[in-house]
Amino acid sequence: MSPAIEAALWNSLPVPGILVDGQDLIADLNPAGEGFFNASAKALIGQPVWDRLAIDAPLEEAFARARAEGTPLFVNDVDVGTGERAPLQCNLQIAPLQGYPGQMLFLIAPRELAGRMTQSHSVKSAAKSAIGMAEMLAHEIKNPLAGITGAAQLLSMSLSAEDLELTDLIVSETRRIVKLLEQVEQFGNLSAPQRKAVNIHDVLDRARRSALLGFGAHMKIVEQYDPSLPLAHADPDQLLQVVLNLLKNASEAAGKDGGTITLHTFFEHSFRLRRSDGSGHSLPLQIEVIDDGPGLPEGIRNDIFEPFVSGRENGTGLGLALVSKIVGDHGGWISVNSVPGRTVFRISLPRAPLDQEESD
């Protein structure tokens, strides 16, 4: 096989590939590997692989044995991180490089996101049906609630102070239900995104300023932006709504004592949304909203984007469902990884077509 074909195969691998020399230093990595580390090959070559790759499994002995015996090593369902991103559940394939003693080839196949993506359409379809039913019920329920509120207010005009507490309770609770129903109706009233070339950092800056002047005044918001990020293909107003919702959730989770929210952007060209029919498209633009709060309750982490699922007392469970709907309408993907002290909401978006980028 010619060197040109070998190079083409290496660069075309759809999963991150890392070549490690006999001293466990990174000797080379493919473009998918650069995306996984969010760093260039030039910056990574020569660095100890175990300083840049964190694997939640005792691999030292098995790795040394595989190298000594010249046999491959397969490790399934382990968390793999880089220090720059939340760990992902992956399958690892490690094999000696034939003809180059001591050198080992790492192939990293993330499972967590791929598994969720294949299920995303069926989940979203079910959620869409549930929301449609809820919208219809919301419209029908609001009218009698208005009558109940009016009747309670009329009764309050001729009641004692003791009985007024009951009518006040009826009025306040019916108003709370109406507010909830109006949130449900937002799903049906949300128009299709008017997508164009958008600078993600402009949207994030607007959201950050708005948060610090209002609900997030007690928080510290840190920016970790990739200034070379290309333009996104998105509706700026709807994207702003998404980021504001995530910032609001993080601020409320932190409580009165406050905390730190990090807005992180980076480019991951290997990230693709794969549908159950095998088709897919690239989502290279990544936005992460990271907070150091208590984390999501374990019992709802896998369902947090479902309607009416909330981790807060008196929460409606509609905010994140609306966020998921908006991101999905953009052809994007949203995921969450949460442990106490670190919750990461990650939004993956398509880049703008080149003709739009040039015109802007």
PEZITA-V855514 format. One record per backbone hydrogen bond with DSSP energy under -0.5 kcal/mol. NH is the residue of the N-H (numbers start at 0). CO is the residue of the C=O. If there is no record, write none. Layout:
[[NH:CO] [NH:CO]]
//
This chain:
[[5:1] [6:2] [7:3] [8:4] [9:5] [10:6] [11:7] [12:8] [12:9] [15:107] [17:105] [18:27] [19:17] [19:103] [20:24] [23:20] [25:46] [26:18] [27:18] [29:16] [32:29] [33:29] [34:30] [35:31] [36:32] [37:33] [38:33] [43:39] [44:40] [45:25] [46:43] [48:23] [50:47] [51:47] [51:48] [52:48] [53:80] [54:52] [55:53] [55:78] [56:54] [58:56] [62:58] [63:59] [64:60] [65:61] [66:62] [67:63] [68:64] [69:65] [70:65] [72:93] [74:91] [77:89] [79:87] [80:53] [81:84] [82:84] [87:79] [89:77] [90:108] [91:74] [92:106] [93:72] [94:104] [96:102] [97:95] [99:96] [102:99] [103:19] [104:94] [105:17] [105:103] [106:92] [107:15] [108:90] [108:106] [109:107] [110:88] [111:88] [114:110] [115:111] [116:112] [117:113] [118:114] [119:115] [119:116] [120:116] [122:118] [123:119] [124:120] [125:121] [126:122] [127:123] [128:124] [129:125] [130:126] [131:127] [132:128] [133:129] [134:130] [135:131] [136:132] [137:133] [138:134] [139:135] [140:136] [141:137] [142:138] [143:139] [144:140] [145:141] [146:142] [147:143] [148:144] [149:145] [150:146] [151:147] [152:148] [153:149] [154:150] [155:151] [156:152] [156:153] [157:154] [158:155] [163:159] [164:160] [164:161] [165:162] [166:162] [167:163] [168:164] [169:165] [170:166] [171:167] [172:168] [173:169] [174:170] [175:171] [176:172] [177:173] [178:174] [179:175] [180:176] [181:177] [182:178] [183:179] [184:180] [185:181] [185:182] [186:182] [186:183] [187:183] [188:184] [189:185] [194:192] [195:233] [197:231] [199:197] [201:198] [202:198] [203:199] [204:200] [205:201] [206:202] [207:203] [208:204] [209:205] [210:206] [211:207] [212:208] [213:209] [213:210] [215:210] [216:213] [218:215] [219:258] [220:218] [221:219] [221:260] [223:262] [226:224] [228:225] [231:197] [232:349] [233:195] [233:231] [235:233] [238:234] [239:235] [240:236] [241:237] [242:238] [243:239] [244:240] [245:241] [246:242] [247:243] [248:244] [249:245] [250:246] [251:247] [252:248] [253:249] [254:250] [257:254] [260:219] [261:289] [262:221] [263:261] [263:287] [264:223] [265:285] [267:283] [270:267] [271:269] [272:280] [273:271] [274:272] [274:278] [277:274] [280:272] [282:270] [284:348] [285:265] [285:283] [286:346] [287:263] [288:344] [289:261] [289:287] [290:342] [291:259] [299:296] [300:296] [300:297] [302:299] [303:300] [305:302] [307:316] [308:305] [308:316] [309:307] [314:311] [321:317] [322:318] [323:319] [324:320] [325:321] [326:322] [327:323] [328:324] [329:325] [329:326] [330:327] [331:326] [332:347] [334:345] [336:343] [338:341] [340:292] [341:338] [342:290] [343:336] [344:288] [344:342] [345:334] [345:343] [346:286] [347:332] [348:284] [351:230] [355:352] [356:352] [357:353] [358:354] [359:355]]
//
